[in-house]
Amino acid sequence: MGFEQDWSQARSTAADQAAMRLNSGPPPGPLFPGGNQDLASTPAEKKAAANTIETELEPNTKKAGDHADESSNSAVKALDGWSTASGLKKVQETWDRQVTGLMGRLASEKTALRGTSNLFLRNDISTGDNFGLLKPSPYSKLNGI
């Protein structure tokens, strides 16, 4: 195929994909009519999820990472002098970076879950305070109702 044919086909494919996205309906949810009008979780559910991260996921992830380190160290020592030992050492370093990244992600998710309830509460209080600042217009037909 020549450039013009390739370009024409690529534009056609992109237009078809865009049309499919634009013609599809909105996902159900709190922002769309007919969707769920409530938040997806309660403060108690967020607290429970954060506690699960703290008491189960973080300790078990650390334990699995440490176990893999112990096993890998034993294998590296047993294969000392072989190319396999250096390969295992590299795999172990990659594993350690991934475990560290996962532990960081779990910690940030736990913090976000715990902070969300406070954020919603502060937002609700602020919104309520702002309604108190609204004064009806002296020209409004709603006065005296």
C-alpha angles and dihedrals in degrees: 000000000000127000094262092053092047091048093047092050092048091051091048092050092048091049091050092050092047091048091053091052094045094045095050120097124249118272115257113262147112094294097056130066112261092021129113109295095199131079113264094245143016128237088255091055091049090050091049091050092049090049091050090053091049100043102033117013100042097045093042092047091050091047092051091048092050092047091052090049092052093049093045093048090052092049093047090052092047092050096043111152094025125103088236090067093060090045091052090048090055091048089050092052090050090048091051091052091049093048090049090050092049092049089052091049092049091050092050092048090050091050092047092050091051093046097048096073091052090047092053091047093050090047092051092049092048092049090050091049091051091054088056089058093058113102121192116247114254086229095054118120087215093072113111096019 
